[in-house]
Amino acid sequence: MKKQKRALKLGIFIAAAIILFVVAVYLIGSKENLFSSNTNLYASFKDIGGLVVGNNVRFAGINVGTVKDIRIVSDTSVTVNMSVNDRYTKYIYKNATVRIGQEGLMGGKIVLILPGDKEAGQVEEGDFLKAVEGIDIQSIIAQAQRMIEEVNSTITNLHSITGKIDNGEGDIGKLLNDDSLTAQFNAAMSSVNSSLNHIAQLTSKIDSGKGDLGKLINENMLTTKLDAMLENADSTLYELHQTAYALNHGDGILSRLVHDKQMGLKIDSTVAKVDEGVVQITKAAETIANSWIFRLFSKNKKKTEDKKQPVQEFKVHAGDTIVIDDSIKAHIH
């Protein structure tokens, strides 16, 4: 009985192990598409970013195959062989594109097939799909780290600035911590208010008509005087215009003096003759005064007239007309 129980347990264990093995093989085979027909598709990349054989191939968010093989063709080209289940190839077209992605931030690499156009036709065994640059999570993380470092540096600077402001350093710190600035500001505001009050008083006086400026703004007397002055000026200008017109177009002596050249020449000639006559008279008077008869006569007469009246002096200017009396010839110098 004991041997039979041991044999039964051993048989059950072996049967369970076989069943588990078959299930595992089935699951692994289904995952690797070992029990279904597959189509091999290819794509060439410059950098596969850590992609390995066995990584999933995903289309429209569904795992449709696995990476079957990776082969380096040259220093700038790596060919990836993708085994895609035939159940999904009817949705993948020849102009579809391929890029390498990542499952989450820390997950493994996957191959992503992006849809193409139906007009290009369904993919076939051995087709090469166009590769496009994928999102490089590592570079994004590196950029994020640099940004974090810059943010930390900025935060440090802000802490330093806020510390200086809190300690009262700089104008802002004094403005926030020093009350003297507030007092000065209040004094300045008081001065401004006082100035505004003075201005208000001045405007009130002006508005009420006080002072010259108030009269100038509120009264019409200056305007009336100015209008009268302008009217007088217009009248004067009109009279001047009439006078000028009379001079230019009239027949009077003044007009003839202005416009008649012959009359001007005659007047100049007459003045010249008068001047010449005056000169001759003056010379004759000097000759008479210097004669011995006149001197003899004037001496006797001078003695008599000096007793009667003082001698009068006359100033003679060039161009003056002189009538000489015999009684005053002796007194001419």
C-alpha positions as CSV (number, residue, x, y, z in Angstrom):
1,M,0.0,0.0,0.0
2,K,2.9,2.3,0.8
3,K,4.6,1.6,-2.5
4,Q,1.4,2.2,-4.4
5,K,0.8,5.6,-2.6
6,R,4.4,6.6,-3.4
7,A,4.0,5.6,-7.1
8,L,0.7,7.5,-7.3
9,K,2.2,10.7,-5.8
10,L,5.2,10.4,-8.1
11,G,2.9,10.0,-11.1
12,I,0.8,13.0,-10.1
13,F,3.9,15.1,-9.6
14,I,5.4,14.1,-13.0
15,A,2.1,14.7,-14.7
16,A,1.8,18.2,-13.1
17,A,5.4,18.9,-14.1
18,I,4.7,17.9,-17.7
19,I,1.6,20.0,-17.8
20,L,3.4,23.0,-16.4
21,F,6.2,22.5,-18.9
22,V,3.7,22.3,-21.8
23,V,1.9,25.4,-20.6
24,A,5.3,27.3,-20.3
25,V,6.4,26.2,-23.7
26,Y,3.1,27.2,-25.2
27,L,3.2,30.6,-23.5
28,I,6.8,31.2,-24.5
29,G,6.1,30.0,-28.0
30,S,3.0,32.1,-28.3
31,K,5.0,35.1,-27.1
32,E,7.8,34.4,-29.5
33,N,5.3,33.5,-32.3
34,L,6.8,30.0,-32.5
35,F,3.5,28.3,-33.2
36,S,2.2,30.8,-35.8
37,S,3.3,31.9,-39.2
38,N,5.4,35.1,-39.2
39,T,6.6,37.7,-41.7
40,N,10.2,39.0,-41.5
41,L,10.5,42.8,-41.9
42,Y,13.7,44.8,-41.8
43,A,14.7,48.4,-40.9
44,S,18.1,50.1,-40.8
45,F,19.0,52.5,-37.9
46,K,22.1,54.6,-37.2
47,D,21.7,53.9,-33.5
48,I,19.4,51.4,-31.9
49,G,19.8,52.8,-28.4
50,G,20.2,49.5,-26.5
51,L,17.7,47.4,-28.4
52,V,18.3,43.6,-28.0
53,V,17.0,40.4,-29.6
54,G,13.7,39.4,-28.1
55,N,12.3,42.9,-27.5
56,N,8.8,43.5,-28.6
57,V,7.6,45.0,-31.9
58,R,4.5,47.1,-31.3
59,F,1.9,48.4,-33.7
60,A,-1.0,50.6,-32.7
61,G,-0.2,49.8,-29.1
62,I,-0.4,46.0,-29.6
63,N,2.6,43.6,-29.5
64,V,2.6,42.2,-33.0
65,G,6.0,40.5,-33.0
66,T,9.6,40.4,-31.6
67,V,13.0,41.4,-32.6
68,K,14.5,38.3,-34.2
69,D,18.0,39.5,-35.2
70,I,20.3,42.5,-35.0
71,R,23.1,42.8,-37.5
72,I,25.7,45.6,-37.9
73,V,26.1,46.4,-41.6
74,S,28.5,49.4,-41.3
75,D,29.7,51.9,-38.8
76,T,26.6,54.0,-39.5
77,S,24.0,51.3,-40.2
78,V,22.4,48.6,-38.0
79,T,19.8,46.3,-39.5
80,V,17.0,45.0,-37.3
81,N,15.1,41.9,-38.3
82,M,11.5,42.0,-37.0
83,S,9.3,38.9,-36.9
84,V,5.7,40.0,-37.2
85,N,2.7,37.8,-36.8
86,D,0.8,37.3,-40.1
87,R,-2.4,38.2,-38.3
88,Y,-1.3,41.9,-38.2
89,T,0.7,42.3,-41.4
90,K,-2.5,43.0,-43.3
91,Y,-2.7,46.3,-41.4
92,I,0.9,47.2,-42.0
93,Y,1.7,48.9,-45.4
94,K,4.9,49.3,-47.3
95,N,5.3,53.0,-46.6
96,A,4.9,52.5,-42.8
97,T,7.8,53.9,-40.7
98,V,9.7,52.4,-37.8
99,R,11.3,54.0,-34.7
100,I,12.8,52.8,-31.5
101,G,10.9,53.6,-28.4
102,Q,10.9,52.8,-24.7
103,E,8.4,51.2,-22.3
104,G,8.0,53.9,-19.7
105,L,10.9,55.8,-18.3
106,M,12.8,52.8,-16.9
107,G,11.4,50.1,-19.2
108,G,13.2,48.2,-22.0
109,K,13.4,49.2,-25.6
110,I,10.8,48.3,-28.2
111,V,10.3,48.8,-31.9
112,L,7.3,50.9,-32.8
113,I,5.7,50.5,-36.3
114,L,3.8,53.7,-37.4
115,P,0.9,53.3,-39.8
116,G,1.3,54.0,-43.5
117,D,-1.1,54.6,-46.4
118,K,-3.3,51.8,-47.7
119,E,-2.6,52.8,-51.3
120,A,1.0,51.6,-50.8
121,G,0.0,48.0,-50.4
122,Q,0.4,45.4,-47.7
123,V,4.0,44.5,-46.5
124,E,5.6,41.3,-47.8
125,E,8.3,39.0,-46.6
126,G,11.7,40.7,-46.6
127,D,10.4,44.3,-47.0
128,F,12.5,47.2,-45.6
129,L,10.6,49.8,-43.7
130,K,11.8,53.4,-43.4
131,A,13.4,54.2,-40.0
132,V,12.9,57.6,-38.3
133,E,14.5,59.0,-35.3
134,G,12.8,58.1,-32.1
135,I,12.6,59.9,-28.8
136,D,15.8,59.6,-26.8
137,I,14.8,59.2,-23.2
138,Q,18.4,59.4,-22.1
139,S,19.0,62.8,-23.7
140,I,15.7,64.0,-22.3
141,I,16.7,62.9,-18.9
142,A,20.1,64.6,-19.3
143,Q,18.4,67.8,-20.4
144,A,16.0,67.5,-17.4
145,Q,19.0,67.1,-15.1
146,R,20.6,70.2,-16.6
147,M,17.4,72.1,-16.1
148,I,17.1,70.9,-12.6
149,E,20.7,72.1,-11.9
150,E,19.9,75.5,-13.4
151,V,16.7,75.7,-11.3
152,N,18.7,74.8,-8.2
153,S,21.3,77.5,-9.0
154,T,18.5,80.0,-9.6
155,I,16.9,79.0,-6.3
156,T,20.2,79.4,-4.5
157,N,20.6,82.9,-6.0
158,L,17.1,83.8,-4.9
159,H,17.9,82.6,-1.4
160,S,21.0,84.8,-1.4
161,I,19.0,87.8,-2.7
162,T,16.1,87.4,-0.2
163,G,18.7,87.0,2.5
164,K,20.4,90.3,1.6
165,I,17.0,92.0,1.4
166,D,16.0,90.6,4.8
167,N,19.3,91.9,6.3
168,G,18.5,95.3,4.9
169,E,21.2,95.4,2.2
170,G,20.7,97.5,-0.9
171,D,17.9,100.0,-1.7
172,I,15.2,97.4,-1.6
173,G,16.3,96.0,1.7
174,K,16.5,99.6,3.1
175,L,13.0,100.3,1.7
176,L,11.6,97.2,3.4
177,N,13.6,97.4,6.7
178,D,14.5,101.1,7.2
179,D,11.8,103.4,8.6
180,S,13.8,106.5,7.8
181,L,13.0,106.1,4.1
182,T,9.3,106.0,5.0
183,A,9.7,109.2,7.0
184,Q,11.5,110.9,4.2
185,F,8.8,109.8,1.8
186,N,6.1,111.2,4.1
187,A,8.0,114.5,4.3
188,A,8.3,114.6,0.6
189,M,4.6,113.9,0.3
190,S,3.8,116.6,2.8
191,S,5.9,119.1,0.7
192,V,4.1,118.0,-2.4
193,N,0.7,118.5,-0.7
194,S,1.8,121.9,0.5
195,S,2.9,122.8,-3.1
196,L,-0.5,121.6,-4.3
197,N,-2.3,123.7,-1.8
198,H,-0.3,126.8,-2.9
199,I,-1.1,126.0,-6.5
200,A,-4.8,125.6,-5.6
201,Q,-4.7,129.0,-3.8
202,L,-3.1,130.6,-6.9
203,T,-5.7,129.0,-9.2
204,S,-8.4,130.2,-6.9
205,K,-7.1,133.8,-7.0
206,I,-6.8,133.6,-10.7
207,D,-10.3,132.2,-11.1
208,S,-11.7,134.9,-8.9
209,G,-10.0,137.6,-11.1
210,K,-7.4,138.8,-8.6
211,G,-4.1,140.1,-9.9
212,D,-3.0,141.0,-13.4
213,L,-3.1,137.3,-14.5
214,G,-6.6,136.9,-13.1
215,K,-7.8,140.1,-14.9
216,L,-6.2,138.9,-18.1
217,I,-8.0,135.6,-17.9
218,N,-11.4,136.8,-16.5
219,E,-11.8,140.4,-17.8
220,N,-12.4,141.7,-21.3
221,M,-11.0,145.1,-20.7
222,L,-7.6,144.3,-22.0
223,T,-9.1,142.6,-25.0
224,T,-11.3,145.8,-25.6
225,K,-8.2,148.0,-25.4
226,L,-6.3,145.7,-27.7
227,D,-9.2,145.8,-30.2
228,A,-9.2,149.6,-30.0
229,M,-5.4,149.7,-30.5
230,L,-5.8,147.5,-33.5
231,E,-8.5,149.7,-34.9
232,N,-6.3,152.8,-34.4
233,A,-3.4,151.0,-36.0
234,D,-5.7,150.0,-38.9
235,S,-6.8,153.7,-39.2
236,T,-3.2,154.9,-39.1
237,L,-2.1,152.4,-41.7
238,Y,-5.0,153.5,-43.9
239,E,-4.0,157.2,-43.6
240,L,-0.4,156.2,-44.3
241,H,-1.6,154.3,-47.3
242,Q,-3.6,157.4,-48.5
243,T,-0.6,159.6,-47.9
244,A,1.7,157.3,-49.8
245,Y,-0.8,157.0,-52.6
246,A,-1.0,160.8,-52.7
247,L,2.8,161.1,-52.9
248,N,2.9,158.5,-55.7
249,H,-0.1,159.8,-57.7
250,G,-0.8,163.4,-56.6
251,D,0.1,166.7,-58.2
252,G,1.3,168.7,-55.1
253,I,4.7,170.1,-54.5
254,L,5.8,167.2,-52.3
255,S,4.8,164.7,-54.9
256,R,6.7,166.7,-57.5
257,L,9.7,166.8,-55.2
258,V,9.6,163.0,-54.9
259,H,8.9,162.2,-58.6
260,D,9.9,165.2,-60.7
261,K,13.6,165.0,-61.4
262,Q,13.7,168.4,-63.3
263,M,12.2,170.2,-60.3
264,G,14.7,168.5,-58.0
265,L,17.6,169.6,-60.2
266,K,16.3,173.2,-60.3
267,I,16.0,173.3,-56.5
268,D,19.5,171.9,-56.2
269,S,20.8,174.6,-58.6
270,T,18.9,177.3,-56.6
271,V,20.3,176.1,-53.3
272,A,23.8,176.1,-54.9
273,K,23.4,179.6,-56.1
274,V,22.2,180.8,-52.7
275,D,25.2,179.2,-51.1
276,E,27.5,180.9,-53.6
277,G,25.8,184.3,-53.0
278,V,26.2,183.9,-49.2
279,V,29.8,183.1,-49.7
280,Q,30.3,186.2,-51.9
281,I,28.4,188.4,-49.4
282,T,30.6,187.1,-46.6
283,K,33.8,187.8,-48.6
284,A,32.5,191.4,-49.4
285,A,31.7,192.0,-45.7
286,E,35.2,190.9,-44.8
287,T,36.7,193.2,-47.4
288,I,34.7,196.2,-46.1
289,A,35.6,195.3,-42.5
290,N,39.2,195.2,-43.3
291,S,39.3,198.6,-45.2
292,W,41.0,201.6,-43.4
293,I,38.1,203.9,-43.9
294,F,35.8,201.5,-42.1
295,R,38.2,201.0,-39.3
296,L,38.8,204.7,-38.9
297,F,35.1,205.3,-38.8
298,S,34.3,202.4,-36.6
299,K,36.9,203.5,-34.0
300,N,35.2,206.8,-33.3
301,K,31.7,205.3,-33.4
302,K,32.8,202.4,-31.2
303,K,33.8,204.7,-28.4
304,T,30.3,206.2,-28.5
305,E,28.4,203.0,-28.7
306,D,30.4,201.1,-26.1
307,K,29.1,203.5,-23.6
308,K,25.5,202.9,-24.6
309,Q,25.2,199.1,-24.9
310,P,27.3,196.0,-24.6
311,V,28.6,194.2,-27.6
312,Q,26.5,191.4,-28.9
313,E,28.0,188.3,-30.4
314,F,26.6,186.4,-33.3
315,K,27.5,182.9,-34.5
316,V,27.4,182.4,-38.2
317,H,27.1,178.9,-39.6
318,A,27.9,177.8,-43.1
319,G,24.9,178.1,-45.4
320,D,23.2,180.9,-43.3
321,T,22.0,184.0,-45.1
322,I,23.3,187.2,-43.4
323,V,22.2,190.8,-43.9
324,I,25.0,193.1,-42.7
325,D,24.2,196.5,-41.2
326,D,26.8,199.2,-41.2
327,S,26.3,199.7,-37.5
328,I,27.4,196.1,-36.6
329,K,30.1,195.5,-39.2
330,A,32.8,196.4,-36.7
331,H,31.5,193.7,-34.2
332,I,31.6,190.8,-36.7
333,H,34.3,188.2,-35.8
